[in-house]
Amino acid sequence: MKRYTIYLLALLLVAGGCRSSRQLTSYERAGIGAQIGSFFGWLFGQGVGRAIGDDQGEAIGGAVGYMAGGVAGSTIAYNKAEREKVAKTETAREYDIAPGTMSIPLLNIEACFAGQDDSELDIPLHVGEEDWISFLIANNGNYAALGVQPTVKIERGGKWVELQDVGPIGDIPARGSIIYSVPVVVSEKAPAGKKITVSIGLKEEKGFDMETRKFTLRIME
């Protein structure tokens, strides 16, 4: 029995030495598991064979236990290594930026105004002229908004203002903003002082959309 104990300690020391030098692969851990499993299976099989038979029973029990223990030890060690590897992969994929940070885009319309320059937000549309309706779009998230597509409509006052072209926006970087402009034509018959309501909704490639929002603009001579 003393010889068996020495053999077991030698196996554990070898396994410990491998772990200290580098990370064991799943197959290497399976091999160590097979050795340890075979050893304990051999001991158990010999004990059972000795209890129910003679020396031949002890030998047969040891051999059967050795094989069964090796298979069981190898399978258990390999499966455990693979589960740990998958868990580490999923954890790394979940945190693209840093642990505790929500890595998603967060779209918002900061302002709506006439013209293509946000330095004067209160300027109106003008009767009988070609103009622009512009939106200051911000991505307040920690991940780029990809393939953004707008939906722009004149909800009230469409009789007087016609949208010319609503094109795609594309990508908006994390913590970035853009001015998106849509050309319009204001009718010559539009009454001065008339207010129109314009709406905009945003769809993002990965589903991080922005719900439709409405804004009011004025028409002046």
C-alpha positions in Angstrom: 0.0 0.0 0.0 2.9 2.3 0.7 4.1 1.8 -2.9 0.6 2.8 -4.2 0.7 6.0 -2.1 4.1 6.9 -3.5 2.9 6.4 -7.0 -0.2 8.6 -6.4 1.9 11.4 -5.0 4.2 11.2 -8.0 1.2 11.7 -10.3 0.0 14.7 -8.4 3.4 16.3 -8.4 3.8 15.8 -12.2 0.3 17.4 -12.7 1.2 20.3 -10.5 4.5 20.9 -12.2 2.8 21.1 -15.6 0.2 23.7 -14.3 2.9 25.9 -12.9 4.8 26.2 -16.1 1.9 26.9 -18.5 -1.8 26.5 -19.0 -2.7 22.9 -19.8 -4.7 22.0 -22.9 -7.9 20.1 -22.7 -6.1 17.0 -24.0 -3.3 17.2 -21.5 -5.7 17.5 -18.7 -7.6 14.5 -20.1 -4.3 12.5 -20.0 -3.6 13.4 -16.4 -7.2 12.5 -15.5 -6.8 9.2 -17.3 -3.7 8.4 -15.2 -5.2 9.3 -11.9 -8.5 7.6 -12.8 -6.7 4.4 -13.9 -4.8 4.3 -10.7 -7.8 4.5 -8.4 -9.8 2.2 -10.7 -7.0 -0.4 -10.4 -7.0 -0.1 -6.6 -10.7 -0.4 -6.4 -10.9 -3.3 -8.9 -8.2 -5.2 -7.0 -10.0 -4.7 -3.8 -13.3 -6.1 -5.2 -11.6 -9.0 -6.9 -9.7 -9.9 -3.7 -13.0 -9.8 -1.7 -14.9 -12.1 -4.0 -12.2 -14.4 -5.4 -8.6 -15.6 -5.4 -5.4 -14.1 -6.9 -6.8 -14.4 -10.4 -9.9 -12.5 -9.4 -7.7 -9.8 -7.9 -5.7 -9.5 -11.1 -8.8 -9.4 -13.4 -10.5 -6.8 -11.1 -7.4 -4.7 -11.2 -7.2 -4.8 -15.0 -10.9 -4.0 -15.5 -10.8 -1.2 -12.9 -7.6 0.3 -14.5 -9.4 0.6 -17.9 -12.7 1.8 -16.6 -11.0 4.3 -14.2 -8.8 5.6 -17.0 -11.8 6.3 -19.4 -13.8 8.0 -16.6 -11.0 10.1 -15.4 -10.1 11.2 -19.0 -13.7 12.1 -19.9 -14.3 14.1 -16.7 -11.1 16.1 -17.0 -11.6 16.8 -20.7 -15.2 17.9 -20.3 -14.4 20.2 -17.4 -11.5 21.8 -19.4 -13.8 22.4 -22.3 -16.6 24.0 -20.1 -14.0 26.4 -18.6 -12.7 27.3 -22.1 -16.2 28.1 -23.4 -17.1 30.1 -20.3 -13.9 32.2 -20.7 -14.7 32.8 -24.4 -18.3 33.9 -23.7 -17.1 36.3 -21.0 -14.5 37.9 -23.3 -17.1 38.3 -26.0 -19.6 40.0 -23.7 -17.2 42.8 -22.7 -15.9 44.5 -25.9 -14.8 47.7 -24.2 -14.5 47.2 -20.5 -16.2 45.3 -17.7 -19.2 47.2 -16.3 -19.6 49.3 -19.5 -22.7 49.1 -21.6 -21.3 48.7 -25.2 -24.3 49.8 -27.2 -25.2 52.9 -29.3 -27.7 55.4 -27.9 -29.2 57.6 -30.6 -30.9 60.9 -29.8 -32.0 64.0 -31.8 -30.5 67.0 -30.1 -32.2 69.7 -32.3 -34.2 70.3 -35.5 -33.7 73.5 -37.4 -34.0 75.2 -40.9 -30.8 75.4 -42.9 -27.6 73.4 -42.7 -25.8 75.3 -39.9 -26.8 74.9 -36.3 -25.4 78.3 -35.3 -28.8 79.8 -35.7 -31.5 77.3 -34.6 -34.4 79.8 -34.7 -34.3 80.8 -38.4 -37.5 79.9 -40.3 -38.2 78.3 -43.7 -39.0 80.9 -46.4 -42.0 81.1 -48.7 -41.3 80.0 -52.3 -37.7 79.0 -51.7 -35.7 75.8 -51.7 -34.4 75.2 -48.2 -33.2 72.5 -45.7 -34.6 70.8 -42.7 -31.7 69.6 -40.5 -31.3 67.4 -37.5 -28.5 67.3 -35.0 -28.2 63.6 -34.3 -26.0 62.4 -31.3 -24.9 58.9 -30.4 -24.5 59.0 -26.6 -23.6 55.4 -26.3 -20.2 53.6 -26.1 -20.5 51.8 -29.4 -20.9 53.0 -33.0 -24.4 53.2 -34.4 -24.2 51.2 -37.7 -26.1 51.6 -40.9 -28.5 54.2 -39.5 -31.6 54.8 -41.7 -33.9 57.8 -41.1 -37.7 58.1 -41.7 -38.6 61.8 -42.1 -42.2 63.0 -42.6 -44.1 66.3 -42.7 -46.8 65.5 -40.2 -48.6 68.9 -40.4 -48.3 71.5 -43.2 -47.3 69.0 -46.0 -49.5 71.1 -48.3 -46.9 73.9 -48.1 -43.6 72.0 -47.7 -42.4 69.1 -49.9 -39.5 66.8 -48.9 -37.1 66.3 -51.9 -34.8 63.4 -50.8 -34.5 61.4 -47.6 -31.2 59.5 -48.0 -29.4 57.1 -45.6 -27.2 58.4 -42.8 -24.7 55.5 -42.3 -22.5 55.0 -39.3 -22.3 57.4 -36.3 -19.3 56.9 -34.0 -19.6 56.4 -30.3 -19.9 59.6 -28.4 -20.2 61.5 -31.7 -22.7 63.6 -33.5 -23.6 64.6 -37.1 -25.9 67.1 -38.8 -28.3 65.4 -41.2 -30.0 67.6 -43.7 -33.0 67.0 -46.0 -33.7 69.3 -48.9 -37.3 70.8 -49.1 -39.3 73.1 -51.3 -41.6 75.7 -49.7 -44.7 76.6 -51.8 -45.1 80.1 -53.0 -48.7 80.0 -51.7 -47.6 79.1 -48.1 -49.0 81.6 -45.7 -46.4 83.6 -43.7 -46.3 82.6 -40.0 -47.6 79.1 -40.8 -46.1 76.3 -38.5 -45.3 72.8 -39.8 -44.7 69.7 -37.8 -41.9 67.4 -39.0 -41.1 63.9 -37.6 -38.0 61.7 -37.7 -37.4 58.1 -36.6 -34.1 56.3 -36.8 -33.4 52.6 -37.4 -30.0 51.1 -36.6 -28.5 47.9 -38.2 -28.4 45.9 -34.9 -31.8 47.1 -33.7 -30.8 50.0 -31.5 -33.5 52.2 -33.0 -34.7 55.6 -31.9 -38.5 56.1 -31.6 -40.1 58.8 -33.8 -39.8 62.4 -32.5 -41.7 65.5 -33.7 -40.5 69.1 -34.1 -42.2 72.4 -35.1 -40.8 74.8 -37.6 -42.1 78.2 -38.9 -42.6 79.5 -42.5 -41.9 83.2 -43.0 -41.7 85.5 -46.1 
